[in-house]
Amino acid sequence: MSDIIEETNKPAKEINTALCFGRHPIKTNEGVDVTDSIFGEIPNEHINDFNWLKERCVEWFLKIDTAETDKINVYVTGLTQALTSFVAVWTELRLFYHHVDFWHFNIDTKKYVCNKMQDNKILEFAGIDLEDDEE
């Protein structure tokens, strides 16, 4: 029982990362610089090469300490193909134990707004009860 208590009291580790590097400087709403990115510059010949994009996502997941990471904040800086490739890899690798939030820039407020990937309100709205699946 004490192992469970120690595990639940462990502080969560978050990663802040940009989707694509170099489009513009990124700071969280708290003013912290976001220096990591899933994609560096994406060459034009790979923009619609979804296998190449997914391979870069797998490489990114392999470089982070997935055992120690509880939450990933992705600052969406462009290219829908890169975003859908990230979501596909996250789903295909069954990395649902990583809470992922996507942050989108609001040009009016000059702040990022959060789009949560895991939201129990959506599950409730859809009529999905995860507790029923445990039986």
N, CA, C and O atoms as CSV, one atom per row, in Angstrom:
chain,resi,resn,atom,element,x,y,z
A,1,MET,N,N,0.819,-1.202,0.000
A,1,MET,CA,C,0.000,0.000,0.000
A,1,MET,C,C,0.857,1.258,0.000
A,1,MET,O,O,0.514,2.238,-0.661
A,2,SER,N,N,1.969,1.243,0.734
A,2,SER,CA,C,2.812,2.439,0.743
A,2,SER,C,C,3.401,2.716,-0.634
A,2,SER,O,O,3.649,3.872,-0.975
A,3,ASP,N,N,3.632,1.661,-1.441
A,3,ASP,CA,C,4.128,1.871,-2.799
A,3,ASP,C,C,3.141,2.679,-3.619
A,3,ASP,O,O,3.536,3.549,-4.396
A,4,ILE,N,N,1.863,2.395,-3.448
A,4,ILE,CA,C,0.829,3.129,-4.182
A,4,ILE,C,C,0.814,4.585,-3.750
A,4,ILE,O,O,0.704,5.481,-4.587
A,5,ILE,N,N,0.923,4.827,-2.450
A,5,ILE,CA,C,0.913,6.207,-1.951
A,5,ILE,C,C,2.122,6.959,-2.488
A,5,ILE,O,O,1.994,8.104,-2.923
A,6,GLU,N,N,3.300,6.328,-2.465
A,6,GLU,CA,C,4.488,6.990,-2.996
A,6,GLU,C,C,4.321,7.318,-4.475
A,6,GLU,O,O,4.711,8.395,-4.926
A,7,GLU,N,N,3.748,6.400,-5.218
A,7,GLU,CA,C,3.569,6.603,-6.656
A,7,GLU,C,C,2.611,7.751,-6.939
A,7,GLU,O,O,2.871,8.568,-7.822
A,8,THR,N,N,1.507,7.825,-6.203
A,8,THR,CA,C,0.528,8.878,-6.468
A,8,THR,C,C,1.002,10.237,-5.975
A,8,THR,O,O,0.523,11.264,-6.456
A,9,ASN,N,N,1.932,10.264,-5.027
A,9,ASN,CA,C,2.450,11.533,-4.538
A,9,ASN,C,C,3.640,12.033,-5.341
A,9,ASN,O,O,4.149,13.122,-5.077
A,10,LYS,N,N,4.091,11.255,-6.314
A,10,LYS,CA,C,5.220,11.639,-7.145
A,10,LYS,C,C,4.832,12.872,-7.956
A,10,LYS,O,O,3.768,12.897,-8.575
A,11,PRO,N,N,5.690,13.899,-7.956
A,11,PRO,CA,C,5.344,15.091,-8.742
A,11,PRO,C,C,5.294,14.771,-10.237
A,11,PRO,O,O,6.106,14.000,-10.749
A,12,ALA,N,N,4.346,15.366,-10.909
A,12,ALA,CA,C,4.194,15.146,-12.352
A,12,ALA,C,C,5.305,15.876,-13.092
A,12,ALA,O,O,5.666,16.999,-12.740
A,13,LYS,N,N,5.841,15.230,-14.117
A,13,LYS,CA,C,6.836,15.869,-14.968
A,13,LYS,C,C,6.151,16.258,-16.270
A,13,LYS,O,O,5.523,15.428,-16.927
A,14,GLU,N,N,6.279,17.518,-16.630
A,14,GLU,CA,C,5.696,18.024,-17.865
A,14,GLU,C,C,6.792,18.370,-18.855
A,14,GLU,O,O,7.885,18.796,-18.480
A,15,ILE,N,N,6.476,18.178,-20.123
A,15,ILE,CA,C,7.356,18.605,-21.200
A,15,ILE,C,C,6.613,19.654,-22.019
A,15,ILE,O,O,5.471,19.444,-22.427
A,16,ASN,N,N,7.269,20.777,-22.251
A,16,ASN,CA,C,6.754,21.791,-23.169
A,16,ASN,C,C,7.542,21.665,-24.461
A,16,ASN,O,O,8.771,21.726,-24.453
A,17,THR,N,N,6.834,21.489,-25.573
A,17,THR,CA,C,7.507,21.355,-26.855
A,17,THR,C,C,6.714,22.058,-27.940
A,17,THR,O,O,5.484,22.097,-27.904
A,18,ALA,N,N,7.428,22.609,-28.901
A,18,ALA,CA,C,6.775,23.173,-30.082
A,18,ALA,C,C,6.536,22.048,-31.066
A,18,ALA,O,O,7.281,21.068,-31.085
A,19,LEU,N,N,5.522,22.178,-31.869
A,19,LEU,CA,C,5.304,21.198,-32.932
A,19,LEU,C,C,6.410,21.339,-33.974
A,19,LEU,O,O,7.088,20.365,-34.303
A,20,CYS,N,N,6.590,22.552,-34.491
A,20,CYS,CA,C,7.616,22.820,-35.503
A,20,CYS,C,C,8.530,23.928,-34.994
A,20,CYS,O,O,8.057,24.926,-34.451
A,21,PHE,N,N,9.818,23.757,-35.167
A,21,PHE,CA,C,10.810,24.707,-34.687
A,21,PHE,C,C,11.014,25.845,-35.679
A,21,PHE,O,O,10.951,25.654,-36.893
A,22,GLY,N,N,11.259,27.034,-35.133
A,22,GLY,CA,C,11.736,28.130,-35.951
A,22,GLY,C,C,10.682,29.009,-36.585
A,22,GLY,O,O,11.029,29.957,-37.289
A,23,ARG,N,N,9.425,28.737,-36.367
A,23,ARG,CA,C,8.404,29.591,-36.986
A,23,ARG,C,C,8.352,30.943,-36.280
A,23,ARG,O,O,8.191,31.977,-36.928
A,24,HIS,N,N,8.488,30.939,-34.960
A,24,HIS,CA,C,8.577,32.158,-34.161
A,24,HIS,C,C,8.953,31.758,-32.739
A,24,HIS,O,O,8.751,30.606,-32.354
A,25,PRO,N,N,9.501,32.695,-31.944
A,25,PRO,CA,C,9.823,32.360,-30.555
A,25,PRO,C,C,8.541,32.008,-29.793
A,25,PRO,O,O,7.489,32.606,-30.018
A,26,ILE,N,N,8.644,31.036,-28.895
A,26,ILE,CA,C,7.468,30.581,-28.157
A,26,ILE,C,C,7.752,30.667,-26.669
A,26,ILE,O,O,8.786,30.204,-26.185
A,27,LYS,N,N,6.815,31.267,-25.957
A,27,LYS,CA,C,6.840,31.288,-24.506
A,27,LYS,C,C,5.485,30.782,-24.013
A,27,LYS,O,O,4.449,31.066,-24.614
A,28,THR,N,N,5.506,30.034,-22.922
A,28,THR,CA,C,4.247,29.612,-22.317
A,28,THR,C,C,3.531,30.852,-21.796
A,28,THR,O,O,4.109,31.939,-21.769
A,29,ASN,N,N,2.292,30.696,-21.388
A,29,ASN,CA,C,1.545,31.827,-20.829
A,29,ASN,C,C,2.187,32.341,-19.544
A,29,ASN,O,O,1.916,33.462,-19.114
A,30,GLU,N,N,3.047,31.506,-18.927
A,30,GLU,CA,C,3.759,31.901,-17.714
A,30,GLU,C,C,5.103,32.550,-18.034
A,30,GLU,O,O,5.836,32.937,-17.123
A,31,GLY,N,N,5.434,32.674,-19.332
A,31,GLY,CA,C,6.664,33.339,-19.745
A,31,GLY,C,C,7.881,32.435,-19.870
A,31,GLY,O,O,8.996,32.929,-20.039
A,32,VAL,N,N,7.690,31.121,-19.792
A,32,VAL,CA,C,8.802,30.172,-19.916
A,32,VAL,C,C,9.091,29.914,-21.394
A,32,VAL,O,O,8.176,29.623,-22.164
A,33,ASP,N,N,10.367,30.019,-21.793
A,33,ASP,CA,C,10.750,29.739,-23.174
A,33,ASP,C,C,10.525,28.270,-23.500
A,33,ASP,O,O,10.873,27.393,-22.710
A,34,VAL,N,N,9.943,28.005,-24.665
A,34,VAL,CA,C,9.789,26.639,-25.179
A,34,VAL,C,C,10.925,26.435,-26.179
A,34,VAL,O,O,10.945,27.049,-27.246
A,35,THR,N,N,11.867,25.565,-25.821
A,35,THR,CA,C,13.067,25.399,-26.642
A,35,THR,C,C,13.112,24.057,-27.372
A,35,THR,O,O,13.914,23.887,-28.291
A,36,ASP,N,N,12.270,23.107,-26.982
A,36,ASP,CA,C,12.233,21.798,-27.630
A,36,ASP,C,C,11.218,21.834,-28.760
A,36,ASP,O,O,10.284,22.637,-28.745
A,37,SER,N,N,11.409,20.958,-29.741
A,37,SER,CA,C,10.405,20.824,-30.800
A,37,SER,C,C,10.370,19.377,-31.283
A,37,SER,O,O,11.372,18.663,-31.245
A,38,ILE,N,N,9.202,18.970,-31.731
A,38,ILE,CA,C,9.027,17.634,-32.289
A,38,ILE,C,C,9.660,17.588,-33.677
A,38,ILE,O,O,10.340,16.625,-34.030
A,39,PHE,N,N,9.432,18.619,-34.443
A,39,PHE,CA,C,9.993,18.733,-35.791
A,39,PHE,C,C,10.914,19.932,-35.840
A,39,PHE,O,O,10.598,21.001,-35.318
A,40,GLY,N,N,12.053,19.741,-36.474
A,40,GLY,CA,C,12.871,20.884,-36.841
A,40,GLY,C,C,12.256,21.468,-38.109
A,40,GLY,O,O,11.036,21.478,-38.269
A,41,GLU,N,N,13.084,21.938,-38.978
A,41,GLU,CA,C,12.577,22.404,-40.262
A,41,GLU,C,C,12.144,21.193,-41.082
A,41,GLU,O,O,12.877,20.208,-41.171
A,42,ILE,N,N,10.971,21.263,-41.673
A,42,ILE,CA,C,10.472,20.157,-42.495
A,42,ILE,C,C,10.727,20.517,-43.959
A,42,ILE,O,O,10.154,21.476,-44.476
A,43,PRO,N,N,11.588,19.743,-44.624
A,43,PRO,CA,C,11.868,20.032,-46.037
A,43,PRO,C,C,10.606,19.917,-46.879
A,43,PRO,O,O,9.742,19.085,-46.605
A,44,ASN,N,N,10.504,20.754,-47.904
A,44,ASN,CA,C,9.315,20.770,-48.770
A,44,ASN,C,C,8.963,19.393,-49.314
A,44,ASN,O,O,7.785,19.059,-49.439
A,45,GLU,N,N,9.984,18.584,-49.641
A,45,GLU,CA,C,9.697,17.262,-50.210
A,45,GLU,C,C,9.096,16.295,-49.199
A,45,GLU,O,O,8.642,15.216,-49.578
A,46,HIS,N,N,9.084,16.663,-47.905
A,46,HIS,CA,C,8.524,15.777,-46.879
A,46,HIS,C,C,7.208,16.296,-46.275
A,46,HIS,O,O,6.635,15.654,-45.394
A,47,ILE,N,N,6.733,17.447,-46.746
A,47,ILE,CA,C,5.530,18.033,-46.158
A,47,ILE,C,C,4.343,17.076,-46.226
A,47,ILE,O,O,3.557,17.007,-45.281
A,48,ASN,N,N,4.199,16.344,-47.317
A,48,ASN,CA,C,3.089,15.386,-47.449
A,48,ASN,C,C,3.564,13.934,-47.417
A,48,ASN,O,O,2.858,13.035,-47.875
A,49,ASP,N,N,4.745,13.713,-46.882
A,49,ASP,CA,C,5.293,12.364,-46.732
A,49,ASP,C,C,4.988,11.911,-45.299
A,49,ASP,O,O,5.787,12.105,-44.383
A,50,PHE,N,N,3.810,11.304,-45.137
A,50,PHE,CA,C,3.329,10.989,-43.798
A,50,PHE,C,C,4.166,9.930,-43.103
A,50,PHE,O,O,4.273,9.955,-41.876
A,51,ASN,N,N,4.756,9.012,-43.830
A,51,ASN,CA,C,5.662,8.049,-43.197
A,51,ASN,C,C,6.874,8.758,-42.618
A,51,ASN,O,O,7.292,8.461,-41.498
A,52,TRP,N,N,7.443,9.696,-43.371
A,52,TRP,CA,C,8.590,10.464,-42.885
A,52,TRP,C,C,8.209,11.264,-41.642
A,52,TRP,O,O,8.952,11.284,-40.661
A,53,LEU,N,N,7.053,11.921,-41.686
A,53,LEU,CA,C,6.598,12.713,-40.539
A,53,LEU,C,C,6.394,11.837,-39.309
A,53,LEU,O,O,6.792,12.209,-38.205
A,54,LYS,N,N,5.776,10.676,-39.498
A,54,LYS,CA,C,5.548,9.766,-38.365
A,54,LYS,C,C,6.865,9.235,-37.809
A,54,LYS,O,O,7.010,9.079,-36.597
A,55,GLU,N,N,7.821,8.959,-38.685
A,55,GLU,CA,C,9.136,8.503,-38.210
A,55,GLU,C,C,9.787,9.561,-37.325
A,55,GLU,O,O,10.411,9.222,-36.319
A,56,ARG,N,N,9.650,10.840,-37.683
A,56,ARG,CA,C,10.212,11.902,-36.850
A,56,ARG,C,C,9.509,11.933,-35.495
A,56,ARG,O,O,10.150,12.177,-34.473
A,57,CYS,N,N,8.203,11.689,-35.476
A,57,CYS,CA,C,7.466,11.657,-34.203
A,57,CYS,C,C,7.941,10.508,-33.330
A,57,CYS,O,O,8.136,10.681,-32.127
A,58,VAL,N,N,8.129,9.335,-33.925
A,58,VAL,CA,C,8.626,8.187,-33.165
A,58,VAL,C,C,9.999,8.517,-32.590
A,58,VAL,O,O,10.266,8.228,-31.423
A,59,GLU,N,N,10.866,9.115,-33.392
A,59,GLU,CA,C,12.189,9.518,-32.906
A,59,GLU,C,C,12.067,10.462,-31.716
A,59,GLU,O,O,12.816,10.339,-30.747
A,60,TRP,N,N,11.129,11.404,-31.783
A,60,TRP,CA,C,10.956,12.349,-30.684
A,60,TRP,C,C,10.492,11.629,-29.423
A,60,TRP,O,O,11.007,11.886,-28.334
A,61,PHE,N,N,9.518,10.726,-29.565
A,61,PHE,CA,C,9.054,9.981,-28.392
A,61,PHE,C,C,10.174,9.138,-27.793
A,61,PHE,O,O,10.244,8.987,-26.574
A,62,LEU,N,N,11.042,8.593,-28.622
A,62,LEU,CA,C,12.145,7.773,-28.115
A,62,LEU,C,C,13.183,8.592,-27.364
A,62,LEU,O,O,13.866,8.062,-26.488
A,63,LYS,N,N,13.315,9.871,-27.690
A,63,LYS,CA,C,14.334,10.686,-27.020
A,63,LYS,C,C,13.857,11.238,-25.671
A,63,LYS,O,O,14.680,11.604,-24.832
A,64,ILE,N,N,12.559,11.301,-25.458
A,64,ILE,CA,C,12.081,11.789,-24.164
A,64,ILE,C,C,12.009,10.609,-23.201
A,64,ILE,O,O,11.933,9.456,-23.624
A,65,ASP,N,N,12.034,10.903,-21.925
A,65,ASP,CA,C,11.960,9.865,-20.905
A,65,ASP,C,C,10.488,9.575,-20.640
A,65,ASP,O,O,9.879,10.157,-19.742
A,66,THR,N,N,9.928,8.667,-21.433
A,66,THR,CA,C,8.492,8.419,-21.342
A,66,THR,C,C,8.087,7.854,-19.987
A,66,THR,O,O,6.957,8.065,-19.546
A,67,ALA,N,N,8.982,7.145,-19.324
A,67,ALA,CA,C,8.647,6.570,-18.018
A,67,ALA,C,C,8.492,7.661,-16.964
A,67,ALA,O,O,7.761,7.485,-15.989
A,68,GLU,N,N,9.165,8.763,-17.151
A,68,GLU,CA,C,9.138,9.839,-16.162
A,68,GLU,C,C,8.243,11.009,-16.559
A,68,GLU,O,O,8.099,11.963,-15.793
A,69,THR,N,N,7.647,10.949,-17.733
A,69,THR,CA,C,6.846,12.067,-18.233
A,69,THR,C,C,5.366,11.772,-18.064
A,69,THR,O,O,4.873,10.733,-18.502
A,70,ASP,N,N,4.670,12.688,-17.430
A,70,ASP,CA,C,3.236,12.528,-17.211
A,70,ASP,C,C,2.396,13.364,-18.159
A,70,ASP,O,O,1.264,13.000,-18.477
A,71,LYS,N,N,2.947,14.486,-18.613
A,71,LYS,CA,C,2.158,15.409,-19.422
A,71,LYS,C,C,3.032,16.037,-20.495
A,71,LYS,O,O,4.178,16.410,-20.247
A,72,ILE,N,N,2.467,16.146,-21.691
A,72,ILE,CA,C,3.158,16.780,-22.804
A,72,ILE,C,C,2.312,17.954,-23.281
A,72,ILE,O,O,1.156,17.779,-23.665
A,73,ASN,N,N,2.892,19.148,-23.254
A,73,ASN,CA,C,2.243,20.350,-23.768
A,73,ASN,C,C,2.842,20.638,-25.138
A,73,ASN,O,O,4.024,20.962,-25.249
A,74,VAL,N,N,2.022,20.518,-26.183
A,74,VAL,CA,C,2.493,20.755,-27.543
A,74,VAL,C,C,1.988,22.127,-27.991
A,74,VAL,O,O,0.783,22.361,-28.077
A,75,TYR,N,N,2.928,23.026,-28.273
A,75,TYR,CA,C,2.582,24.355,-28.765
A,75,TYR,C,C,2.513,24.264,-30.285
A,75,TYR,O,O,3.531,24.106,-30.960
A,76,VAL,N,N,1.302,24.365,-30.807
A,76,VAL,CA,C,1.047,24.131,-32.228
A,76,VAL,C,C,1.483,25.366,-33.003
A,76,VAL,O,O,0.891,26.440,-32.891
A,77,THR,N,N,2.530,25.182,-33.788
A,77,THR,CA,C,3.146,26.301,-34.497
A,77,THR,C,C,3.026,26.160,-36.003
A,77,THR,O,O,3.679,26.884,-36.755
A,78,GLY,N,N,2.206,25.241,-36.437
A,78,GLY,CA,C,1.976,25.166,-37.868
A,78,GLY,C,C,1.950,23.760,-38.411
A,78,GLY,O,O,2.213,22.789,-37.701
A,79,LEU,N,N,1.631,23.671,-39.667
A,79,LEU,CA,C,1.612,22.478,-40.488
A,79,LEU,C,C,0.702,21.371,-39.942
A,79,LEU,O,O,1.096,20.569,-39.095
A,80,THR,N,N,-0.491,21.361,-40.447
A,80,THR,CA,C,-1.490,20.373,-40.050
A,80,THR,C,C,-0.989,18.949,-40.246
A,80,THR,O,O,-1.290,18.077,-39.432
A,81,GLN,N,N,-0.235,18.697,-41.305
A,81,GLN,CA,C,0.279,17.351,-41.556
A,81,GLN,C,C,1.151,16.878,-40.393
A,81,GLN,O,O,1.097,15.706,-40.018
A,82,ALA,N,N,1.940,17.764,-39.829
A,82,ALA,CA,C,2.789,17.416,-38.695
A,82,ALA,C,C,1.933,17.119,-37.466
A,82,ALA,O,O,2.208,16.176,-36.724
A,83,LEU,N,N,0.904,17.919,-37.255
A,83,LEU,CA,C,0.024,17.712,-36.104
A,83,LEU,C,C,-0.703,16.375,-36.196
A,83,LEU,O,O,-0.744,15.627,-35.219
A,84,THR,N,N,-1.275,16.066,-37.354
A,84,THR,CA,C,-2.017,14.805,-37.475
A,84,THR,C,C,-1.067,13.614,-37.393
A,84,THR,O,O,-1.458,12.552,-36.909
A,85,SER,N,N,0.161,13.766,-37.852
A,85,SER,CA,C,1.143,12.688,-37.732
A,85,SER,C,C,1.493,12.442,-36.269
A,85,SER,O,O,1.630,11.292,-35.851
A,86,PHE,N,N,1.639,13.510,-35.487
A,86,PHE,CA,C,1.912,13.358,-34.051
A,86,PHE,C,C,0.770,12.622,-33.365
A,86,PHE,O,O,0.998,11.687,-32.598
A,87,VAL,N,N,-0.458,13.046,-33.640
A,87,VAL,CA,C,-1.625,12.397,-33.015
A,87,VAL,C,C,-1.697,10.927,-33.430
A,87,VAL,O,O,-2.011,10.068,-32.606
A,88,ALA,N,N,-1.409,10.634,-34.692
A,88,ALA,CA,C,-1.449,9.249,-35.168
A,88,ALA,C,C,-0.425,8.393,-34.431
A,88,ALA,O,O,-0.741,7.281,-34.006
A,89,VAL,N,N,0.787,8.892,-34.276
A,89,VAL,CA,C,1.819,8.120,-33.586
A,89,VAL,C,C,1.464,7.957,-32.111
A,89,VAL,O,O,1.595,6.865,-31.559
A,90,TRP,N,N,1.019,9.028,-31.474
A,90,TRP,CA,C,0.612,8.971,-30.065
A,90,TRP,C,C,-0.466,7.903,-29.889
A,90,TRP,O,O,-0.445,7.155,-28.912
A,91,THR,N,N,-1.406,7.828,-30.830
A,91,THR,CA,C,-2.489,6.847,-30.778
A,91,THR,C,C,-1.978,5.445,-31.103
A,91,THR,O,O,-2.284,4.492,-30.386
A,92,GLU,N,N,-1.202,5.315,-32.180
A,92,GLU,CA,C,-0.708,4.005,-32.612
A,92,GLU,C,C,0.196,3.362,-31.571
A,92,GLU,O,O,0.168,2.143,-31.400
A,93,LEU,N,N,0.998,4.161,-30.872
A,93,LEU,CA,C,1.894,3.631,-29.843
A,93,LEU,C,C,1.181,3.437,-28.502
A,93,LEU,O,O,1.777,2.974,-27.530
A,94,ARG,N,N,-0.094,3.798,-28.467
A,94,ARG,CA,C,-0.908,3.655,-27.259
A,94,ARG,C,C,-0.267,4.374,-26.070
A,94,ARG,O,O,-0.145,3.816,-24.979
A,95,LEU,N,N,0.133,5.605,-26.304
A,95,LEU,CA,C,0.776,6.407,-25.267
A,95,LEU,C,C,-0.241,7.239,-24.503
A,95,LEU,O,O,0.042,8.369,-24.104
A,96,PHE,N,N,-1.430,6.672,-24.300
A,96,PHE,CA,C,-2.502,7.422,-23.648
A,96,PHE,C,C,-2.197,7.756,-22.195
A,96,PHE,O,O,-2.827,8.641,-21.616
A,97,TYR,N,N,-1.232,7.054,-21.600
A,97,TYR,CA,C,-0.865,7.380,-20.218
A,97,TYR,C,C,-0.164,8.722,-20.153
A,97,TYR,O,O,0.011,9.285,-19.072
A,98,HIS,N,N,0.238,9.238,-21.305
A,98,HIS,CA,C,0.770,10.597,-21.365
A,98,HIS,C,C,-0.388,11.538,-21.650
A,98,HIS,O,O,-1.036,11.449,-22.693
A,99,HIS,N,N,-0.630,12.412,-20.742
A,99,HIS,CA,C,-1.658,13.422,-20.959
A,99,HIS,C,C,-1.078,14.440,-21.946
A,99,HIS,O,O,0.000,14.987,-21.714
A,100,VAL,N,N,-1.783,14.688,-23.030
A,100,VAL,CA,C,-1.313,15.640,-24.046
A,100,VAL,C,C,-2.314,16.787,-24.146
A,100,VAL,O,O,-3.517,16.578,-24.301
A,101,ASP,N,N,-1.784,17.992,-24.054
A,101,ASP,CA,C,-2.575,19.189,-24.305
A,101,ASP,C,C,-1.958,19.910,-25.492
A,101,ASP,O,O,-0.737,20.038,-25.584
A,102,PHE,N,N,-2.803,20.378,-26.397
A,102,PHE,CA,C,-2.342,21.173,-27.532
A,102,PHE,C,C,-2.654,22.632,-27.243
A,102,PHE,O,O,-3.778,22.972,-26.870
A,103,TRP,N,N,-1.664,23.489,-27.413
A,103,TRP,CA,C,-1.792,24.910,-27.140
A,103,TRP,C,C,-1.768,25.672,-28.455
A,103,TRP,O,O,-0.840,25.530,-29.252
A,104,HIS,N,N,-2.804,26.485,-28.674
A,104,HIS,CA,C,-2.968,27.254,-29.913
A,104,HIS,C,C,-2.915,28.749,-29.582
A,104,HIS,O,O,-3.504,29.194,-28.597
A,105,PHE,N,N,-2.213,29.508,-30.403
A,105,PHE,CA,C,-2.051,30.937,-30.152
A,105,PHE,C,C,-3.318,31.698,-30.504
A,105,PHE,O,O,-3.882,31.534,-31.585
A,106,ASN,N,N,-3.755,32.536,-29.569
A,106,ASN,CA,C,-4.907,33.411,-29.772
A,106,ASN,C,C,-4.358,34.792,-30.133
A,106,ASN,O,O,-3.779,35.479,-29.291
A,107,ILE,N,N,-4.544,35.185,-31.374
A,107,ILE,CA,C,-3.972,36.440,-31.853
A,107,ILE,C,C,-4.568,37.659,-31.132
A,107,ILE,O,O,-3.899,38.686,-31.017
A,108,ASP,N,N,-5.812,37.563,-30.644
A,108,ASP,CA,C,-6.449,38.691,-29.955
A,108,ASP,C,C,-5.865,38.921,-28.565
A,108,ASP,O,O,-5.614,40.060,-28.171
A,109,THR,N,N,-5.651,37.831,-27.821
A,109,THR,CA,C,-5.156,37.962,-26.439
A,109,THR,C,C,-3.643,37.841,-26.347
A,109,THR,O,O,-3.059,38.150,-25.309
A,110,LYS,N,N,-2.998,37.391,-27.431
A,110,LYS,CA,C,-1.544,37.148,-27.450
A,110,LYS,C,C,-1.137,36.082,-26.427
A,110,LYS,O,O,-0.015,36.087,-25.920
A,111,LYS,N,N,-2.050,35.191,-26.142
A,111,LYS,CA,C,-1.813,34.071,-25.216
A,111,LYS,C,C,-2.190,32.778,-25.922
A,111,LYS,O,O,-2.865,32.791,-26.951
A,112,TYR,N,N,-1.749,31.674,-25.359
A,112,TYR,CA,C,-2.121,30.362,-25.888
A,112,TYR,C,C,-3.365,29.863,-25.181
A,112,TYR,O,O,-3.543,30.088,-23.984
A,113,VAL,N,N,-4.226,29.185,-25.926
A,113,VAL,CA,C,-5.406,28.537,-25.346
A,113,VAL,C,C,-5.225,27.026,-25.489
A,113,VAL,O,O,-4.646,26.535,-26.458
A,114,CYS,N,N,-5.735,26.314,-24.500
A,114,CYS,CA,C,-5.491,24.882,-24.400
A,114,CYS,C,C,-6.628,24.061,-24.995
A,114,CYS,O,O,-7.805,24.321,-24.744
A,115,ASN,N,N,-6.243,23.055,-25.795
A,115,ASN,CA,C,-7.179,22.063,-26.306
A,115,ASN,C,C,-6.743,20.726,-25.716
A,115,ASN,O,O,-5.759,20.132,-26.158
A,116,LYS,N,N,-7.485,20.261,-24.715
A,116,LYS,CA,C,-7.121,19.026,-24.020
A,116,LYS,C,C,-7.496,17.814,-24.856
A,116,LYS,O,O,-8.609,17.717,-25.374
A,117,MET,N,N,-6.544,16.887,-24.978
A,117,MET,CA,C,-6.818,15.648,-25.710
A,117,MET,C,C,-7.619,14.671,-24.855
A,117,MET,O,O,-8.421,13.902,-25.385
A,118,GLN,N,N,-7.413,14.693,-23.553
A,118,GLN,CA,C,-8.174,13.814,-22.664
A,118,GLN,C,C,-9.066,14.693,-21.807
A,118,GLN,O,O,-8.598,15.469,-20.973
A,119,ASP,N,N,-10.327,14.554,-22.029
A,119,ASP,CA,C,-11.282,15.395,-21.319
A,119,ASP,C,C,-12.465,14.527,-20.923
A,119,ASP,O,O,-13.232,14.089,-21.781
A,120,ASN,N,N,-12.616,14.280,-19.634
A,120,ASN,CA,C,-13.694,13.410,-19.160
A,120,ASN,C,C,-15.079,13.939,-19.513
A,120,ASN,O,O,-16.028,13.162,-19.612
A,121,LYS,N,N,-15.207,15.258,-19.706
A,121,LYS,CA,C,-16.504,15.814,-20.094
A,121,LYS,C,C,-16.924,15.287,-21.465
A,121,LYS,O,O,-18.107,15.035,-21.697
A,122,ILE,N,N,-15.971,15.121,-22.364
A,122,ILE,CA,C,-16.279,14.587,-23.691
A,122,ILE,C,C,-16.712,13.133,-23.571
A,122,ILE,O,O,-17.663,12.709,-24.229
A,123,LEU,N,N,-16.017,12.369,-22.733
A,123,LEU,CA,C,-16.397,10.968,-22.524
A,123,LEU,C,C,-17.810,10.882,-21.961
A,123,LEU,O,O,-18.610,10.054,-22.398
A,124,GLU,N,N,-18.113,11.739,-20.988
A,124,GLU,CA,C,-19.461,11.748,-20.411
A,124,GLU,C,C,-20.491,12.106,-21.472
A,124,GLU,O,O,-21.542,11.470,-21.551
A,125,PHE,N,N,-20.204,13.119,-22.291
A,125,PHE,CA,C,-21.112,13.545,-23.344
A,125,PHE,C,C,-21.378,12.404,-24.326
A,125,PHE,O,O,-22.499,12.235,-24.805
A,126,ALA,N,N,-20.333,11.622,-24.620
A,126,ALA,CA,C,-20.459,10.503,-25.559
A,126,ALA,C,C,-21.095,9.272,-24.910
A,126,ALA,O,O,-21.362,8.278,-25.585
A,127,GLY,N,N,-21.335,9.343,-23.607
A,127,GLY,CA,C,-21.943,8.213,-22.922
A,127,GLY,C,C,-20.968,7.093,-22.627
A,127,GLY,O,O,-21.377,5.947,-22.443
A,128,ILE,N,N,-19.680,7.408,-22.581
A,128,ILE,CA,C,-18.661,6.395,-22.307
A,128,ILE,C,C,-18.320,6.438,-20.830
A,128,ILE,O,O,-17.946,7.483,-20.296
A,129,ASP,N,N,-18.452,5.288,-20.171
A,129,ASP,CA,C,-18.117,5.173,-18.768
A,129,ASP,C,C,-16.923,4.238,-18.668
A,129,ASP,O,O,-17.068,3.027,-18.834
A,130,LEU,N,N,-15.757,4.781,-18.400
A,130,LEU,CA,C,-14.550,3.956,-18.356
A,130,LEU,C,C,-14.590,2.941,-17.230
A,130,LEU,O,O,-13.960,1.888,-17.329
A,131,GLU,N,N,-15.318,3.236,-16.160
A,131,GLU,CA,C,-15.394,2.299,-15.046
A,131,GLU,C,C,-16.114,1.018,-15.444
A,131,GLU,O,O,-15.810,-0.040,-14.893
A,132,ASP,N,N,-17.056,1.075,-16.381
A,132,ASP,CA,C,-17.751,-0.118,-16.839
A,132,ASP,C,C,-16.821,-1.073,-17.564
A,132,ASP,O,O,-17.045,-2.283,-17.550
A,133,ASP,N,N,-15.770,-0.543,-18.203
A,133,ASP,CA,C,-14.832,-1.364,-18.966
A,133,ASP,C,C,-13.918,-2.184,-18.067
A,133,ASP,O,O,-13.309,-3.148,-18.532
A,134,GLU,N,N,-13.806,-1.822,-16.777
A,134,GLU,CA,C,-12.888,-2.500,-15.883
A,134,GLU,C,C,-13.431,-3.841,-15.391
A,134,GLU,O,O,-12.666,-4.621,-14.823
A,135,GLU,N,N,-14.674,-4.133,-15.577
A,135,GLU,CA,C,-15.246,-5.364,-15.050
A,135,GLU,C,C,-14.798,-6.578,-15.779
A,135,GLU,O,O,-15.205,-7.688,-15.438
